[in-house]
Amino acid sequence: MADARLAVYACDPALSRGRRFTESPAPTRSEYQRDRDRIVHSTAFRRLVYKTQVFLNHEGDLFRTRLTHSLEVAQLGRSIARSLGLDEDLVEAIALAHDLGHTPFGHAGQDALHACMQDHGGFEHNLQSLRVVDALEERYPAFDGLNLCFETREGILKHCARPAAEALEAAEPGGVARRFIDRTQPSLEAQLCNLADAIAYNAHDVDDGVRSGLITLEQLEAVPLFDRYRRAAIVRHPALGDRSGRRRLLYESIRLMLSDQVYDVIDTTAAALAALAPRSADDVRAAGKPLVGFSATMHAETTQLKRFLFRDLYRHPEVVTVADAGKIVVQDLFAVYNAEPGEMRGGYGERALAGNPELPRERIVADYVAGMTDRFATSEHQRLTGRRVFD
């Protein structure tokens, strides 16, 4: 029976396209609640607490990790979903799973592993997240992976190059990769998670960047989006203009910015939905463009903020130095494990030595390295090479 609380264009768990392996329904939970719970209990989810967002875990206790980032994406996503009549549990499941395939050391680790895998199909963390929930988690006796619903898996796979899409389509005809071939859209819940991801990391990277001392409030005055809310915060609370109020000023500015971005998404998306008037989730998928988005003004200002963060934070010499060290760790581990697969634990070494032509050694090694936390990768690197790359 359809859920009367949901809009007609939402993904209704009662109308799900189902799981790859048939299971009896849960007596007290919807299919999307069940997916969320499986993700939260997964090994890959727990590892996110020790995976880099921008700053390595050992650089400070209060910097975001992949886990706290995923929680913030889920919170933003649920808030917007409720206002639009979307399925909040599906949004939360996608948000909590979207980074499960991320390597240690953030995007630097992904770049290094992709370079290592260049002649073996490459590596992309988004595809790896799907691989984690489809194959790598080992929790159930009847199947590999978590056996999630189509709609959750569709949202996890938010990017996919044509060759990878064709390979996935061959293995699963009409599955989650088909839209990248047909040029159709994912569900509104998936679109929302994609945007909530960007909103979350822009906000918390500003916070972490200032906390680290690598960027300053004075630098942020040159970013129109942030400065508008900084000035508004001081007008509302003049004491925040004093030096002693700078930490609260940063928090209040970010809070106001986040609130306005959320309301902008709600208003812009509601207008797009009213114009198209979709009558089902499949009508949304058939739309020629995403329906969840910012207004033109907010999109332009958010893009300016992204450019500032890329230039002044992500490309900051101190961040780059640490990222380069992380790349060395990933590259060295990949080389050592390929040469000595027996050094891998948890059955990976045995699988690599078995010589399965459908699962090359390089892919097994990539799976193993990608699943590592920052600190495990660092300790393994020191054990295997005798070198220490981080102070």
GIVEN-V987317 format. One record per run of one state. SS is the DSSP state (hx for helix, st for strand, lp for the rest). FROM is the first residue (numbers start at 1). TO is the last residue. Records with the same first field share a line. If there is no record, write none. Layout:
SS->FROM-TO ; FROM-TO
//
This chain:
lp->1-12 ; 16-18 ; 20-30 ; 41-42 ; 51-51 ; 53-56 ; 60-64 ; 85-87 ; 98-105 ; 117-117 ; 121-124 ; 137-148 ; 157-161 ; 172-177 ; 183-187 ; 213-216 ; 221-223 ; 237-237 ; 242-242 ; 277-280 ; 286-295 ; 315-316 ; 340-340 ; 344-347 ; 355-360 ; 371-373 ; 386-391
hx->13-15 ; 31-40 ; 43-50 ; 57-59 ; 66-84 ; 88-97 ; 106-116 ; 118-120 ; 125-136 ; 150-156 ; 162-171 ; 178-182 ; 188-212 ; 217-220 ; 224-236 ; 238-241 ; 243-276 ; 281-285 ; 296-314 ; 317-339 ; 341-343 ; 348-354 ; 361-370 ; 374-385
st->19-19 ; 52-52 ; 65-65 ; 149-149
//
